[in-house]
Amino acid sequence: MELHYSTLGLVLWTVSIIATAVLVIVWRINRNERGPALWAASCLFMAFSFIPLWFKEDLVSGLLLVNNIASALAVLLLLEGVLRFKGLGNEHRRLPWHGAYMAVLASLIYLAIAIENHQLRYLILDANIAAILILTAFFLAWRSTGLERLLYSCTAAAFVFLAAAVLYRWGQAATGVITPDDRVNEASQLIIFASIPWMLAWTYGLTIAANLRAQRTIEHMAQHDPLTGLANRRFLSATMERMTLRCKRSAEAQQHGFGVVALDVNGFKEINDKYGHAFGDTALTTLAQLLVNALRPEDEVVRLGGDEFILLLRGVSDRADLDRLCGRVLEVLATPTPIKGCMARFSVSMGSSLCPHDGTNAEQLIALADQRMYASKTDKQADSAVWSAVPTEC
C-alpha cells in the first residue's frame, strides 16, 4: 500500500505542534522543573523533521539532512530532559559532549547523503536513534517507586516500541534488504506509523509525571517548615493520629509504642535580640540539622513554630530507651557548633511522654510532654523525663 506522504507529514507535524504547545504550558506551570522545557524543544524539532515528508516526490538531499538531523536532535533533547527531570548527573558537563556528538553524527549523515548511499545512512542514523531511545526508557524507569514506577514504566514502553521499529529498519539495512538507492521504503513507513502513538504516549505520560511531581511538591510544602525543612504541625497531627491508632488496635501495644519529646531553646529571644534575626534563623536551621543527625532514621523531628520542636521516637517501649535517645540528643547539642563565625552550644529544655504508658491520645501525649518541658525551665529535677543542656556560648 502506497502512503500519501504529504497528508501523513501534515498529520505528524500537527501532532508535534500540539504536543509542543501542551509541553510549553506544562513548563510554564512547573517553572522549577528542568525537564519540560527540553521536551517542548524536542517536539518542535520533531515538527521540523516531519516537514520533508510533504515533499516526498522531490525529497532532495537538503530535506533528507533536515529530517535526519532534526530527528536525532529531538530524541537527544528528550534524553537530556529525562536526565534533568530525574536529577541524574551534571547537565553542564554533558552539554559539550552533546554538541560534539551531534557534530560527528551530522557529518556522518551528510557524508552518506552526499555519496547517495541510503543504506549507510540508515545504518548510522537508526543505530544512534535506537540507542538514545533505549537509554531514555532506561533512565526514565530507573529509581522509581509506587505510582511513579507504573507511570514511568508505561512511558518507557513507548520509547522501546519506537526503538523496536527503528531497529527493524536498521536490520533491513544491515541485511541488504534496503539498498543504497532506497530513500523511502516499507520499514520507513512502519516508523512513521509508530511515531504517532509514540509521541502521544510519551507526551501524555511525561505531562502526568510533571503534574504528579508538582502535586507532591505542594503536599510537601504544606507539611514541612520552609525555614528548616522539618515536618510541621500539620504533619505531626496526621502522623500521630496514625501512630496512636495503630497502638490502640495492636494486641501488643508495646511493640507499636513511641515517645514524644517536647524541646524548647532556652533564651532564644535574647539570641535574636543580641545577634539579629538572620543569626537566629541560621541557629534554628543548624539546630534542626543537629537534631536530625542525633536521632535514628525512623524518628521524626517536627518544628511547631519559633524555637519549639517535637521529637517523635518510634518503637520506644520503655522509659530507659527514651532516656537513652534523649541523652544522645543532649550530647550532640552540647558539642560546640559553628554558626556564622561563632562557636555555639545550645541550651534546651525537654519533656517527654510515652505511648501507651502515658496514654494513647495524641493531644494528651503532646500536652504532657509540653507540661514537663516547661516544668524543666523552673525545676530541672521536677520529673525524671526532664533534661537541660549547657548554655549557649558565642
N, C-alpha and C positions, 0 to 999 in steps of 0.2 A: 504494500500500500504506500503510495507516494504522499508525503505530508505537504501541506500548504505552509511553507516556512514563514512567509510574510505574516500570515494570521497568527501562527503559533508564536512567532517572535514578538508580536504585539501583545499577545496574552501574557507571555512571560515578563515582558517589560512592564506591563500594567501591574502585575502581581508584585514585582520588585519595587515599584514606586509606592504602592500601597504599604508594603512591608516597611519601606524606608520611613514613610510618614508615621506609622504606628510606633516604630522604634525611636524616632525623634521625640514623640510625645512621652514615651517611657523614659527617655533620657532626661527630658526637661522636668518630669515629675520627680525623678530619682537622680538629682544632680550630683549627689555624693558617690553614686555607684560609677565605677570606672569602665564597665563593660558596654552598656547600651549605646554610647556614642560611637564606638568602633563597629558595633553591629549595624547601626544605621548606615555608616560609611560603607560597610560591606555590601549591604543591599543596593546602595547607589552604584557601586562598581558592577554588581550583577546586572543592574539595568543597562549599563553600558555594554556589558558582554553580550546581551541579547539583541542589541540593535543590528549587528551584522546579519542576523537571521532574516531581516527584512529584505536583504539583497542577495538571496540565495542564488539567483540566476547570474549575478555579477559579483561573486564573492572573491574580490581581489585580495592580493597579499596583505595590503594595509588593514583591511577589515578583519582578516584572519588573525593578524597580530593583535588588534584591539580586543577581539573576542578571547583569545588565549591569555593575554597578559591580564586583562580585567578579571577573568575567571580566577586565575591564580592569586591575584592580589585580594580578591573578595574572600576567598577561603582563608588566606593568611590573616586578614583582619579579623575574621571570625575566631580563629585560633587565639590570636592575641587578646581579643575581647574576653574570651572564656578564661584565659590565664589571669587577666586582671580582675575579672569578676570573682574568681575563686581565690584571689590573693596569692597566686603562686609565682615565685621568682621575683626578679627585679626587672621591671619593664624598661628602665633606662639602659641597662646593659644589653637587652635584647634588640633594641632599635637598630644599632649599627649592623648587627647580624642579619636582621630582616632586610635592610637596604641592600647589603651585599648579596644576599640570597636572590632577591628579585632581579638584581642587575645581571647575575650569572644566568638565571633562568630565562630572562628576556633575551639575552644574547644567544642562547642555545636555540630557543624557539625561532628567533629571527633567522638564524643560520639555516634551520631546517626548512623554513618557508622560502628562503632565498634560493636554495637548491631544489625547491619543489619536491621535497621528499616528505610527504604527509605521513607516511608510516613512521618515520623517525620522529616527526613532530608529536604524534600520538604517544609514542613510547616515552618521550621526555615529559610532556605535559601531564599525561594521565598518571604516571608514576608519582609525580610530585603532588598533584591534587589529591590522589587517593591517600597518600601518606599523611598529608595535612588533615584531611577529613577524619582519618582514623585516630590521629593524635588528639584532635578536638574532642572526639567522642570519649576517648580515654580520660582526658583531664576533666571533662565535664562530669563524668560519673565517679571520678576518684574522690575519696574522702567526703562522701555524702552519707547522711543517715536519715532514717524516718521517711517523712513525706518528700523531702528533697531528693532522697535516693531514687524514689519511684519516678519523680518528675524528670530528674537529670538522666536517668536510665532510658526513659521513653524518648527524650530528645536526642540522646546519644544514638539510639537505634536509627533515627532518621539520618544521621551522618553516616552510619555504617551502611545503610540502604543505598545512599548515593555513591558511597565509595565502592560498593559491590558493582554498581552499574559502570562506574569509571574503570574499574579493574577488568571488567568484561571486555571493554573496548581495547584496553591495553593488551589483554590476552589475544584478541583478534589481530592486533598489530604485530605482536611478538611471534605468532604462529604463521604470519604471512597471509591471513585471510584478508586483511586490509593491506592494499598495495601502496607503493609510494605515490600513485596517481589519485588515490581515493581521498577527495576533500570531504565529502559528506557520504555517510554510509549508514547501514542499519543499526550499528552499535551507537552511533551518534544520536540517532532517533530515540533509542532507549534512554540515553542520558537526558535528552530534552524532556521526555515524558516523566522521568524520575525527578527532575528538578522541581516540578510543580508541587507534588506532595512534600518533598524535602523542604522547600522554602516555607511552605505553610506550617509544617510541623515544627521546625526549629524557631521560626518567628513567634509562633504561639507559645511554645514551650519556654523560651527564654524570657518572653514578656511575663508569663506567670511566675517564673523564677525571680525576676526583678521585683515584681509586686509582692511576692511572698517574703523576700528579703526586707522590703520596706515595711511590711506589716510587723515582722519580728523586731525590726529596729524600733518601731513605735512602741511595741509592747515592752521592749527592754527599757526604753526611756521612761515609760510610765511606772516601772517597778524598780528603778535604780536612781541613786542620787547623782546629779550632774557634776558635783564638785569632786567627790571621792570615787565615784564609780561603784560604790557599795549598794547593796539592796536597800530599799526604803521602807517606809511604814506600810505601804500597800502590799509589798512583797511579804513582809512579816506577817500581816494578818492572814493572807491566803495560805502561807506555808504552815503557820502554827495551827490553823484550822484543820489542815490535813493531818498534821503530826498528832494532835490531841485526839482526833477522831480515830486514827489507827491505834493509838494507845488504849482508848476506851474499848474498841472492838476486839482487841487481841486477848486471847485466853492467857497468854504470858505477857502481861503488860510491861514487865521489867525489860523484856527484850526490845521493846519499842520506846523505852524511856529516853528522856532527853533533858538537858539542863538549859536554863535560861539565865543569862548573866546580864545585868544592867551595869553599864560603865559610864562614868562621867569624869571629864577632865577637871581637876581642881584648879581654880583660879584662872580659867580660860579668858574671862573678861579682862583681867589685868594684863594678860598676854596681848590681847588685841589693843588695849589702851596704850601699852608701853611700846610695842613693836609695829603696830598698824595691822589693818585687816588683811593686807596681802600676806604678811608673815603668818597671821592666824590661819588663813586658808591653806598655806603651804604646810603648816604644822598639822592641820587636820588630815590632809592627804597623806602626809608622812605617817601619822598615827594609824590611819586606815590600812596602809600597806604593812605596817608592823603587826597589826592585829591579824591580818590575813596570813602573814608568814608564821605567826606564833601558833595558829590553830591547824587542825588537820584538814585535808581536802574536803571531807564530807561536812565540815562545820560551816556556818554562815555568820558573816558579820553584817549587821544592819545599822545604818545611821538613821536615828529618829529625827534628828534636826539639831542644829547648833553643835554642841560638844557632847551630845548624848548618843550612846550606842547600845545595841543589844547583841549579845553573842548567843547563837543557837548551837548547842553542843549535842550532836546526835549520838545515840547509842550509849548515853551515860546512865548507868543504872543505880549508882550509889554515890554518897557524898564524897567518898575517898577519890573516885575518878574525877568528880567535879573539882575538888580542891587541887588535884594534881594539874589539871588543864589550866585552871585559873592561875596557879603558881607559875606555870610556864609563860603565861601572858605577862605577869608582873616581872618576871626575869628578863623578858625581851624589852619591855618598856623601861626597865631600869638601866639598860645599856645606853650610853651617850650616843646620840644620833645627830648628824649634821643637818641643819636647817638654815639655808641661806647664809652660810658662813659661820653660823653659831653651832656649838655643841650643846644639845638639849637632851634632857631626860624628862619624861612625862610623869606627872603626879596624878593618879586617878583614884577614884573611889568605886568600889564594885560591890554588888549584892547579887545573890543568886536564889533561884528556886529550882525545884526538881520535880519533873513529871514521871510517874504518877504520885510520888511521895508527898508533894505539896499540893496536889490537885490535878485535875485534867481539864480545867477551863483556861483557855488562852489568856483572857483578860486577867484572871485571877493570878496566874503564874507571873505575868509581866508586872502586875501591881505589887506582888510580894517581893519580887527581885528589886523593883524600884524603891520600895519602902526600906529594904535592907541596905540598899546602896546609899540612900540619904541618911540612914542611921550611922553609916560609917563616917560621914563628914563631921559628926559631933562626938561619936564614941566608937573608936576603931575596935573596941572589944565587945560591942553590943551583940554581935552574932558571930557564930563560928564561920559563917559563909561571907565574911566581910574582909576586904583587903585594902591596902593603900600602898602606892609606890612612892619612890623618893621624889623630892621637889624638883621642879623644872629649873635647869640652870642654863644660862646663855651669856 
